[in-house]
Amino acid sequence: MVLNNSLRFLTIGLLAAWFSGCTGVGPGSNLFRPSSPHEQYGQSLKEAKLDRTALGTDWISAGERALRDSLKITIPYRESGYFSSSKAFAVGYRLDAQKGDRFLVKVETQGQKTAQIFIDVFSIDTKNRLDLITASKADTNVLIWEPRQTQTHLIRIQPELLRNAQYTITITREPSLAFPVKGRDSRQISSFFGASRDGGRRRHEGVDIFAPKGTPAVASVNGIVTGVGTNSLGGNVAFLSDDERNIRLYYAHLDRWNVTNGQRVSVGDTIGFVGNTGNARTTGPHLHFGIYGFNDGATDPLPYIRLGRGPAKQVMLSPSRLGDSVRISAVRSPVRLAPHGDALILRDLPKSSPMTIVGGTEAWLRVELPDGLTGYVAGSTTEVTNRPLRRLTLAASGNLLDAADTQASVMNTLPAGAAIDVLAQTNTYQLVRNTNGQTGWLYLPLATNKPTKTTVR
């Protein structure tokens, strides 16, 4: 059901009024409001009684479905897609994230009108329970987020109602902390967290970054120096507290210090200089860099400082293909949970199975099947449906439907003797085109008559 013009204007007016003063994220913004712009928008639909309309109900359902039927990706990743004003849309992406990662989620849209995009991030525990941990502000389509735990996370993308747009989502990963040795990066790390020390009596609680003696060891965060001193293992050491992340950074084997206790520093300020004091006198100059939680012990610092993987490099799908109907051209082709060949198979499709392109890349199409299942199919196993599989003549009249479903609406009634082109087929329906160029679904038993003698090319 498409909202009529008067209801459309009512929707826009009410939502504009609701969001005019709403830019905060989280329960701290207002204890009497939902915790994210997405939830605030959903609440505004209910208050305006738009949740009782077909489109409003579909919007809420689409958001819930994106959480259940999310797709698995690896970072960096990007793909394109399309959403329509006449159909509610949402998509969920699952990814594995480590404590110390820093993700940039960006959604770019192209349409006649600016579309607000809601970006929500949920953590997923071992029992598959979701917990909203962050959300984009109401006036931006960009979200920067650092996971506080190593676990699977889900990113939901959903636009507001009544907007048409092509979109590109890009998700990249960068280190959350600046590298602690000037002029170096994670490629200069040569000893990692957890390595055996002293014949196995202890484990390495940090990473070693080798650099010439006197190279500046710099602040990886804005914080306060909380410990400058000497000990037998680390030699000349310094601690730097990061209250934002509830961690302390540990700098050891310094040749000398450049800070004092209680000093506030900014990213890039010199904490000290690389050396080999303490138990490192028999090794080359290096910085031992460690991270300790305020409420727990040592944690692996590598995810915090390792190089990102750079920009996403997937080849974008041509915008003209979004919304196209395609069919399987191979003997069989699987629909997968993620855009790679090792991903979980959701369904195995036989040749000529139909689907609609709703997004993806050139290599992996994100498709929707007639029954609503979404997933990824290798683009090389598909073909457009322009060229018919065969031509049939109907022995009896039949209803041309707008979907492959018993509850679908009837678009036209085809008379007995009508010639139809078969474009694709499922187990129970065929996608057909009549002589007037109208395309729709026909119940399979009605379209199993003998082919005409017409040669289809």
BELPEMO-V575640 format. One record per run of one state. SS is the DSSP state (A for helix, B for strand, O for the rest). FROM is the first residue (numbers start at 0). LEN is the number of residues. If there is no record, write none. Layout:
((SS & FROM & LEN) (SS & FROM & LEN))
This chain:
((O & 0 & 4) (A & 4 & 15) (O & 19 & 17) (A & 36 & 11) (O & 47 & 2) (A & 49 & 3) (O & 52 & 1) (A & 53 & 15) (O & 68 & 2) (B & 70 & 2) (O & 72 & 4) (B & 76 & 8) (O & 84 & 2) (B & 86 & 1) (O & 87 & 3) (B & 90 & 7) (O & 97 & 3) (B & 100 & 10) (O & 110 & 6) (B & 116 & 8) (O & 124 & 5) (B & 129 & 6) (O & 135 & 6) (B & 141 & 4) (O & 145 & 5) (B & 150 & 9) (O & 159 & 5) (B & 164 & 11) (O & 175 & 5) (B & 180 & 1) (O & 181 & 4) (A & 185 & 3) (B & 188 & 3) (O & 191 & 4) (B & 195 & 2) (A & 197 & 3) (O & 200 & 1) (B & 201 & 2) (O & 203 & 3) (B & 206 & 4) (O & 210 & 5) (B & 215 & 3) (O & 218 & 4) (B & 222 & 9) (O & 231 & 3) (B & 234 & 8) (O & 242 & 4) (B & 246 & 11) (O & 257 & 6) (B & 263 & 2) (O & 265 & 4) (B & 269 & 6) (O & 275 & 2) (A & 277 & 3) (O & 280 & 5) (B & 285 & 8) (O & 293 & 4) (B & 297 & 2) (O & 299 & 2) (A & 301 & 4) (O & 305 & 10) (B & 315 & 1) (O & 316 & 2) (A & 318 & 3) (O & 321 & 3) (B & 324 & 4) (O & 328 & 3) (B & 331 & 5) (O & 336 & 1) (B & 337 & 1) (O & 338 & 6) (B & 344 & 6) (O & 350 & 3) (B & 353 & 8) (O & 361 & 2) (B & 363 & 5) (O & 368 & 5) (B & 373 & 5) (A & 378 & 3) (B & 381 & 3) (O & 384 & 5) (B & 389 & 4) (O & 393 & 4) (B & 397 & 4) (O & 401 & 8) (B & 409 & 5) (O & 414 & 4) (B & 418 & 7) (O & 425 & 3) (B & 428 & 6) (O & 434 & 4) (B & 438 & 5) (A & 443 & 4) (O & 447 & 3) (B & 450 & 1) (O & 451 & 6))
